[in-house]
Structures are given as structure tokens and as C-alpha cells.
Amino acid sequence: MVKMGNVWDRTAEFLSDNVGAILPIALLAFFVPASIEGNFEAARLGAGPGLGLLLALLQLAFAVLAVWGSLVITAMALGLQGSAWRTALRRLPATILVAIAMLVAVILLSAPILGVMAAAGYDFTAVQQVETIDLAPSTLMAIGIYGLVLLGVLIWIGARMIVMTPVIVGENRMFGAIARSWRLTRGAGLRILGVLILFVVIYFVAAVAAKTVFGSIFALVAGGEGEGVSLAGVLTSIVEGAVQAAFSVLMPAFAAKLYLALTGEAGLRSASVPA
């Protein structure tokens, strides 16, 4: 049985032994984009269509860059031969296609909620006009129950898909990585779910502290009055970017080490992944 404590130990060992190689990736793929993107909401205030489109394109580019960075960390943690940068670039299209497929599946699973709301006479155009639309209690209950069930299903699937990216990188798979991840995590889902919940809680606390505590300090020191981008907002986004970058490095490294532990236990490791 794979012990999560051992996986965390191997993850910490990998990160401490490869700080010099990981730091440039964390800065380029996670920290700098997150620090810049943190000011986009303020920049959109009063912005024209041109600037809004530019910011949207930058967000998309930053998202792709973050995926690439995660793949680099994954390749390094798997100990693959050759350049992790080139490996990540080669597996980037497959990773994006699988992510899009998963997103489409989530949208399809969420479609019944929109169908029930439409059948109940919900005016979706009223949302854009910030109008309050009342729904029957029975409709709200049906939506709530389905939403809770769907949330639980998605959380469980997320736990079972935790090693999907290492499979894509280490075994050169694409959509087959979904079934492969599901098989590898069989019997370990609850333990993985517990780790993910702990991870989310710690990240949430750190992110809230970075935004509220440091945001308040910077607002007092640098001033936070007025609309648009401010010095306090920029400084706060830098701190938030640092927190996000740290967790963005930790998660793929942990997933890769978990993949190695699961495949080693099951005797299913691919020949392309070193023992």
C-alpha cells in the first residue's frame, strides 16, 4: 500500500535537491504571470474593448505557460532522460487536448442545471442586467441536490485523475491517460482525496492571508484609494504570485512522485520512466 507520507517525503527531497533548476521555471511559468495577472481586474475598470481583448489573450497565454511549467516539473520529478523543457513542449498539445476534453465533459454534466432553469422560465439575459430572478422552491431544491451530487462526483474524479499528467508525460499517452490514471489510483482514492483536501485548505489559507494581511499593509503604506492599478495592488499581486507559484510547483511534483509510487507498487511502470 502506497503511504502518502512517503510520497510527501520524496516530493520534499526532490524539491530540495533541485532548487536551482526549479527556480527559473517557477519564476517564468508561475510567479511572473501570476503577479501580472493579479492586476488585470483593476486594469479592466474603464478599459475599452481593445484592452479587454488584449488582457483576455494574455490570460490565455499565461494559462498555456503554466501548463507547460507544470509539465516541466513533472518531467523532472519523473527523472526522464533528456531536457525536461523539450519534453514538456512535446507533450503540451496532448495535455491541452485532454484538459479541453475534460472541461467539455464537466460542461455537459452541468448542462441539466441550465436545462432545469430554462424550463422553469429563468431569463438568462437578466443575469447580465444584474436582475434578481425568483425560482420555485422545488426547482431550487432540484438544482441544489444535483449540484451537490455533481460537486462530489467531480471531486472524486479529480482525486482519481491526479496522476493523469504524469501518465501523459511519462508514457506518451493522450486520452488513454484518463483510464490509466483511474486504474492506478484504484484503492487509493480516499487517501488521495484526503491529501488534496489538506492541500486546498492550506493553499486557501495562504492565499487569503496574502490578499488580506499583506493587502491591508500595502494599502496603508502605499495607499489603495481610487480605481485602476495601484502600487498597493501591484505589491499585493506579487505576494499572491509567490504563494501561487509555490503551490504550482508542489502539486505536479507530488503527482509525479505519487505516480512513481503507484506504478512501482503495481509493477506497471513504463519502460520510459526510470525505476
Rosetta blueprint (number, residue, H / E / L):
1 M L
2 V L
3 K L
4 M H
5 G H
6 N H
7 V H
8 W H
9 D H
10 R H
11 T H
12 A H
13 E H
14 F H
15 L H
16 S H
17 D H
18 N L
19 V H
20 G H
21 A H
22 I H
23 L H
24 P H
25 I H
26 A H
27 L H
28 L H
29 A H
30 F H
31 F H
32 V H
33 P H
34 A H
35 S H
36 I H
37 E H
38 G L
39 N L
40 F H
41 E H
42 A H
43 A H
44 R H
45 L L
46 G L
47 A L
48 G L
49 P H
50 G H
51 L H
52 G H
53 L H
54 L H
55 L H
56 A H
57 L H
58 L H
59 Q H
60 L H
61 A H
62 F H
63 A H
64 V H
65 L H
66 A H
67 V H
68 W H
69 G H
70 S H
71 L H
72 V H
73 I H
74 T H
75 A H
76 M H
77 A H
78 L H
79 G L
80 L L
81 Q L
82 G L
83 S L
84 A H
85 W H
86 R H
87 T H
88 A H
89 L H
90 R H
91 R H
92 L H
93 P H
94 A H
95 T H
96 I H
97 L H
98 V H
99 A H
100 I H
101 A H
102 M H
103 L H
104 V H
105 A H
106 V H
107 I H
108 L H
109 L H
110 S H
111 A H
112 P H
113 I H
114 L H
115 G H
116 V H
117 M H
118 A H
119 A H
120 A L
121 G L
122 Y L
123 D L
124 F L
125 T H
126 A H
127 V H
128 Q H
129 Q L
130 V L
131 E L
132 T L
133 I L
134 D L
135 L L
136 A L
137 P H
138 S H
139 T H
140 L H
141 M H
142 A H
143 I H
144 G H
145 I H
146 Y H
147 G H
148 L H
149 V H
150 L H
151 L H
152 G H
153 V H
154 L H
155 I H
156 W H
157 I H
158 G H
159 A H
160 R H
161 M L
162 I L
163 V L
164 M H
165 T H
166 P H
167 V H
168 I H
169 V H
170 G H
171 E H
172 N L
173 R L
174 M L
175 F L
176 G H
177 A H
178 I H
179 A H
180 R H
181 S H
182 W H
183 R H
184 L H
185 T L
186 R L
187 G L
188 A L
189 G H
190 L H
191 R H
192 I H
193 L H
194 G H
195 V H
196 L H
197 I H
198 L H
199 F H
200 V H
201 V H
202 I H
203 Y H
204 F H
205 V H
206 A H
207 A H
208 V H
209 A H
210 A H
211 K H
212 T H
213 V H
214 F H
215 G H
216 S H
217 I H
218 F H
219 A H
220 L H
221 V H
222 A H
223 G L
224 G L
225 E L
226 G L
227 E L
228 G L
229 V L
230 S L
231 L H
232 A H
233 G H
234 V H
235 L H
236 T H
237 S H
238 I H
239 V H
240 E H
241 G H
242 A H
243 V H
244 Q H
245 A H
246 A H
247 F H
248 S H
249 V H
250 L H
251 M H
252 P H
253 A H
254 F H
255 A H
256 A H
257 K H
258 L H
259 Y H
260 L H
261 A H
262 L H
263 T H
264 G H
265 E H
266 A H
267 G L
268 L L
269 R L
270 S L
271 A L
272 S L
273 V L
274 P L
275 A L
